[in-house]
Amino acid sequence: MTSPSRPVHHPPRRRPTTLLSLSVLAAAALSGCSADTNEPGNDRAAARPAPKGVVTVDAARATVDAFEKANNEANRIRGAEGEELLGTVEAGQVHEQSQADYEQSKTWSKAEQKGYGTPLFYTARKYYIPHADQSWFAVTATVSETKSQGLMIFDKVGGRFKMVAAVYADKKTAMPEIAVNRGLATAVDPSKRVGTLAPNQLADAFEDLAETGGKKAGQQLAPTEATKEFTTRYTDRNKAKEASFATVKHFDGKPAHPQVYALRLADGGVLALFPSAYTIEYLHKRFMNGGRIIPGPAEAVYNAEQRPLITDEYQGQALAALTPTNKPQVLTHRYTMVNSR
């Protein structure tokens, strides 16, 4: 017995990017501090010599410019050539999602494919550069087309700065103010507890909302739009179309790239961009009698076979603000299906 194909939710329009030449990337030297740039809102360095940052603002700007150019071109051509180009400026958890976008893009409508290839740019950038003892820096910016606010992390991978993490918030979600002292941002140890949780404990708590409805670790998170949405995935799973012919279960997963990035906020709290992962399992209720599930278009990219059990793997990222006195607030998130078996 077969069941109807399930609808596929295409990934949202992805963020912008750039590539200059490899020589420009090589010029992104590891010297200098995060002095003021001509872009609005950046901190002006004090008159006294500032401590050394992991990069200069000029080098950070060149890196983001390079990412923009490469990402836009890679999104336009996609395929193996696009993946190779994007790999020169992107890595980590965000690259896991980009590769999945490219693989699944053939299942999208022509309008979606065209929209994905439209160039995007980061405007009103602010660069947050930690001390030179770190390997990464952060950028906040407005996405040119969607006007959403983004936080992007660039880390050293293979001797070159690449975007390794990125999250985007809608206009209703304000990006917390990151602290800047003498031109530099302050990197925070992700394993150090801030209030009820440490930044590296956020993923387990967030995933618990979809797995148990927040009965375990999820209780330690403050209610936000993001946590309500994840909790709804648990409470509404038996109302979903799939529930008419299959049992639906969520399980927490293992992020492909577990690095958590955290910065001190101006109010003394911590802003954490953390990776997350989960799986959804669909088991046909009549599998003992030969019941089979027809995979949706995106699932079929990885396994087109009709089968009694389908397990979809999702990789994602989320942003949270932590304070010493209140529960952490998950501000935004993005997940992409990266495999189906």
C-alpha positions as CSV (number, residue, x, y, z in Angstrom):
1,M,0.0,0.0,0.0
2,T,1.3,3.4,-0.8
3,S,0.5,6.8,0.6
4,P,0.4,10.2,-1.2
5,S,3.5,12.2,-1.6
6,R,4.1,14.7,1.2
7,P,4.5,18.4,0.4
8,V,8.0,19.8,0.4
9,H,8.9,23.1,2.1
10,H,11.6,24.7,0.1
11,P,14.4,26.4,2.0
12,P,14.1,30.2,2.4
13,R,15.8,32.7,0.1
14,R,19.5,32.4,1.2
15,R,21.7,35.2,2.3
16,P,24.1,37.3,0.3
17,T,27.9,36.8,-0.4
18,T,31.0,37.9,-2.4
19,L,34.4,36.9,-3.9
20,L,37.2,39.2,-4.9
21,S,40.3,37.5,-6.2
22,L,42.3,35.0,-4.1
23,S,45.0,37.7,-3.9
24,V,42.5,39.9,-2.0
25,L,41.6,37.1,0.4
26,A,45.3,36.5,1.0
27,A,45.6,40.3,1.8
28,A,43.1,39.8,4.7
29,A,46.0,39.8,7.1
30,L,45.7,39.0,10.7
31,S,46.9,42.4,11.9
32,G,45.2,45.5,13.2
33,C,42.2,46.4,15.3
34,S,38.5,47.1,14.6
35,A,38.8,50.8,14.0
36,D,36.0,52.9,12.6
37,T,34.9,52.4,9.0
38,N,32.8,54.6,6.8
39,E,29.9,52.3,7.3
40,P,27.4,53.6,9.9
41,G,27.4,52.5,13.5
42,N,30.9,51.2,13.8
43,D,32.8,52.0,17.0
44,R,35.5,54.7,16.8
45,A,38.7,53.6,18.2
46,A,40.0,55.5,21.2
47,A,42.9,57.9,20.8
48,R,45.3,55.6,22.5
49,P,46.7,52.6,20.6
50,A,44.1,49.9,20.5
51,P,44.9,46.2,21.2
52,K,45.5,44.1,18.2
53,G,42.5,42.4,16.6
54,V,42.4,39.1,14.7
55,V,42.0,41.2,11.5
56,T,41.8,44.9,10.5
57,V,38.5,46.4,9.5
58,D,39.8,46.8,6.0
59,A,40.7,43.2,5.8
60,A,37.3,42.2,7.2
61,R,35.6,44.3,4.7
62,A,37.6,42.8,1.8
63,T,36.7,39.3,3.1
64,V,33.0,40.1,3.1
65,D,33.1,41.7,-0.3
66,A,34.8,38.6,-1.6
67,F,32.2,36.4,-0.1
68,E,29.4,38.5,-1.6
69,K,30.8,38.2,-5.1
70,A,31.6,34.5,-4.9
71,N,28.2,33.6,-3.3
72,N,26.2,35.5,-5.9
73,E,28.0,33.9,-8.8
74,A,27.9,30.4,-7.2
75,N,24.1,30.8,-6.5
76,R,23.6,31.8,-10.2
77,I,25.4,28.7,-11.7
78,R,25.0,26.2,-8.9
79,G,25.9,22.6,-9.8
80,A,29.4,21.2,-9.3
81,E,31.1,24.4,-10.5
82,G,29.0,26.5,-8.2
83,E,29.8,24.3,-5.2
84,E,33.5,24.5,-6.0
85,L,33.4,28.3,-6.2
86,L,31.3,28.6,-3.0
87,G,33.8,26.3,-1.2
88,T,36.5,28.9,-1.6
89,V,34.7,31.4,0.7
90,E,32.3,29.3,2.7
91,A,32.6,26.4,5.2
92,G,31.1,25.0,8.4
93,Q,27.5,24.7,9.2
94,V,26.4,27.3,6.7
95,H,28.1,25.4,3.9
96,E,26.2,22.2,4.8
97,Q,23.0,24.1,4.2
98,S,24.2,25.7,1.0
99,Q,25.2,22.4,-0.5
100,A,21.7,21.0,0.3
101,D,20.2,24.1,-1.4
102,Y,22.1,23.3,-4.5
103,E,21.2,19.6,-4.5
104,Q,17.5,20.3,-4.0
105,S,17.2,23.4,-6.3
106,K,16.3,21.2,-9.2
107,T,13.0,20.4,-7.4
108,W,12.1,24.1,-7.1
109,S,9.8,26.0,-9.4
110,K,11.4,28.2,-12.1
111,A,10.5,31.3,-10.2
112,E,12.2,30.0,-7.1
113,Q,15.3,29.0,-9.0
114,K,15.5,32.4,-10.6
115,G,15.0,34.2,-7.3
116,Y,17.7,32.2,-5.7
117,G,20.2,33.3,-8.4
118,T,19.3,37.0,-7.9
119,P,22.4,38.9,-6.5
120,L,22.1,39.9,-2.8
121,F,24.3,42.2,-0.8
122,Y,25.1,43.1,2.8
123,T,24.6,46.8,3.5
124,A,25.0,48.9,6.7
125,R,27.7,46.5,7.9
126,K,29.3,46.6,11.3
127,Y,32.4,44.6,12.0
128,Y,33.0,43.0,15.4
129,I,36.6,41.9,15.7
130,P,37.8,40.0,18.7
131,H,41.4,40.1,20.0
132,A,44.1,38.5,18.0
133,D,44.1,35.4,20.2
134,Q,40.9,34.3,18.4
135,S,40.6,32.9,14.9
136,W,37.3,34.6,13.8
137,F,35.3,37.8,13.5
138,A,31.6,38.7,13.2
139,V,29.6,41.0,10.9
140,T,26.1,42.3,11.3
141,A,24.4,43.7,8.2
142,T,21.1,44.2,6.4
143,V,20.3,41.9,3.5
144,S,19.7,44.1,0.4
145,E,16.6,42.3,-0.9
146,T,14.8,41.0,2.2
147,K,15.9,43.8,4.5
148,S,16.4,41.2,7.2
149,Q,19.2,41.6,9.8
150,G,22.0,39.1,9.6
151,L,24.8,38.0,11.8
152,M,27.7,36.3,10.0
153,I,30.8,34.6,11.4
154,F,34.0,34.3,9.4
155,D,36.6,31.9,10.7
156,K,40.0,30.7,9.5
157,V,39.6,27.5,7.5
158,G,42.6,26.1,5.6
159,G,44.5,29.4,6.1
160,R,41.7,31.6,4.7
161,F,38.8,33.4,6.3
162,K,35.5,31.8,5.2
163,M,31.9,32.3,6.3
164,V,31.1,29.4,8.7
165,A,27.9,30.5,10.3
166,A,25.0,32.9,9.5
167,V,21.6,33.6,10.9
168,Y,18.9,36.1,9.8
169,A,16.2,37.8,11.8
170,D,13.1,39.5,10.4
171,K,12.4,43.2,10.9
172,K,10.5,42.6,14.1
173,T,13.5,41.0,15.8
174,A,16.0,43.5,16.9
175,M,19.7,42.4,16.9
176,P,21.1,42.9,20.4
177,E,23.9,45.5,20.8
178,I,27.3,43.8,20.8
179,A,29.8,45.4,23.2
180,V,32.9,47.1,21.7
181,N,35.8,48.1,23.9
182,R,38.8,50.1,22.4
183,G,37.8,49.0,19.0
184,L,37.4,45.3,19.7
185,A,34.5,42.9,20.5
186,T,34.9,40.4,23.3
187,A,34.8,36.7,22.5
188,V,33.2,34.6,25.2
189,D,34.0,31.0,26.1
190,P,31.0,29.0,24.9
191,S,31.4,26.4,27.7
192,K,30.9,29.1,30.5
193,R,27.4,29.2,32.0
194,V,25.5,32.5,31.6
195,G,22.4,32.3,33.8
196,T,20.7,28.9,33.3
197,L,22.7,27.6,30.4
198,A,26.1,27.9,28.7
199,P,26.1,28.8,25.0
200,N,27.2,25.2,24.1
201,Q,24.1,23.8,25.9
202,L,21.6,25.8,23.8
203,A,21.2,23.3,21.0
204,D,20.1,20.5,23.2
205,A,17.5,22.7,24.9
206,F,16.2,24.0,21.7
207,E,15.9,20.6,20.0
208,D,14.1,19.3,23.1
209,L,11.2,21.6,22.3
210,A,10.5,19.6,19.1
211,E,11.3,16.3,20.7
212,T,9.4,16.4,24.0
213,G,7.5,19.7,23.8
214,G,10.0,21.3,26.2
215,K,9.5,18.8,29.1
216,K,13.3,18.4,29.7
217,A,16.1,20.8,28.8
218,G,13.7,23.0,26.8
219,Q,12.2,24.3,30.1
220,Q,15.4,26.4,30.6
221,L,14.6,28.6,27.6
222,A,12.5,31.7,27.7
223,P,9.4,31.8,25.5
224,T,9.9,33.5,22.2
225,E,8.5,33.2,18.7
226,A,11.2,30.8,17.8
227,T,10.6,28.5,20.8
228,K,6.8,28.6,20.3
229,E,7.3,27.5,16.7
230,F,9.5,24.6,17.7
231,T,7.1,23.6,20.5
232,T,4.3,23.6,18.0
233,R,6.2,21.0,15.9
234,Y,5.7,18.7,18.8
235,T,2.2,19.5,19.8
236,D,0.9,19.5,16.2
237,R,2.7,16.4,14.8
238,N,-0.4,14.3,15.2
239,K,-2.4,16.8,13.3
240,A,-0.1,16.8,10.3
241,K,-1.1,15.3,7.0
242,E,1.5,12.6,7.5
243,A,-0.1,11.5,10.7
244,S,-3.0,10.0,8.8
245,F,-0.8,7.2,7.5
246,A,2.5,7.4,9.5
247,T,3.7,8.0,13.0
248,V,5.9,11.1,13.2
249,K,8.8,11.5,15.7
250,H,11.5,14.1,16.2
251,F,15.0,13.2,17.5
252,D,17.8,15.6,18.4
253,G,20.8,15.2,16.1
254,K,24.5,15.9,15.9
255,P,25.6,19.2,14.2
256,A,28.0,18.5,11.4
257,H,30.1,21.4,12.7
258,P,29.7,21.8,16.5
259,Q,31.6,25.1,17.0
260,V,29.6,27.8,18.9
261,Y,30.5,31.5,18.6
262,A,29.7,33.9,21.4
263,L,30.2,37.6,21.9
264,R,29.7,39.9,24.9
265,L,26.7,42.2,24.7
266,A,26.6,45.8,25.7
267,D,24.2,45.0,28.6
268,G,26.7,42.4,30.0
269,G,24.9,39.4,28.5
270,V,26.1,37.1,25.7
271,L,25.1,36.7,22.1
272,A,25.6,33.1,20.9
273,L,25.3,31.7,17.4
274,F,25.0,27.9,17.8
275,P,24.7,24.9,15.5
276,S,21.8,22.5,15.8
277,A,20.5,19.4,14.2
278,Y,17.5,17.0,14.4
279,T,15.9,14.2,12.5
280,I,12.3,13.5,11.7
281,E,11.2,9.9,11.4
282,Y,8.1,8.8,9.4
283,L,7.0,5.2,10.0
284,H,4.0,3.9,7.9
285,K,1.3,2.7,10.3
286,R,0.7,-0.4,8.1
287,F,4.4,-1.2,7.5
288,M,3.8,-4.8,8.7
289,N,1.3,-5.2,5.8
290,G,3.5,-3.7,3.1
291,G,2.7,0.0,3.6
292,R,5.2,2.3,1.9
293,I,5.7,6.0,2.0
294,I,6.3,7.9,-1.2
295,P,9.1,10.4,-0.7
296,G,8.6,14.0,-1.5
297,P,10.6,15.7,-4.2
298,A,13.4,17.0,-1.9
299,E,13.6,13.6,-0.2
300,A,13.7,11.8,-3.5
301,V,16.9,13.7,-4.3
302,Y,18.6,11.6,-1.7
303,N,16.5,8.4,-2.0
304,A,13.7,8.1,-4.4
305,E,12.7,4.6,-3.3
306,Q,9.2,4.1,-1.7
307,R,9.9,2.7,1.8
308,P,8.1,2.0,5.1
309,L,10.4,4.3,7.1
310,I,11.7,7.6,6.0
311,T,14.2,9.5,8.1
312,D,15.0,13.1,7.2
313,E,18.1,14.8,8.6
314,Y,18.2,18.5,9.2
315,Q,21.2,20.7,9.9
316,G,20.7,24.2,11.2
317,Q,21.8,27.3,13.2
318,A,20.2,29.5,15.7
319,L,20.9,32.8,17.5
320,A,20.3,33.3,21.2
321,A,20.8,36.1,23.8
322,L,21.8,35.0,27.3
323,T,21.7,37.0,30.5
324,P,22.9,36.2,34.0
325,T,19.4,36.8,35.5
326,N,17.0,35.5,32.9
327,K,16.5,32.4,30.7
328,P,18.1,32.5,27.3
329,Q,16.1,33.9,24.4
330,V,16.3,32.1,21.1
331,L,15.9,34.9,18.6
332,T,15.9,33.2,15.2
333,H,16.9,30.0,13.4
334,R,17.2,28.3,10.1
335,Y,17.2,24.6,9.3
336,T,17.7,22.8,6.0
337,M,17.1,19.1,5.2
338,V,20.5,17.7,4.2
339,N,19.7,14.0,3.8
340,S,16.8,11.5,3.6
341,R,17.2,7.8,4.0
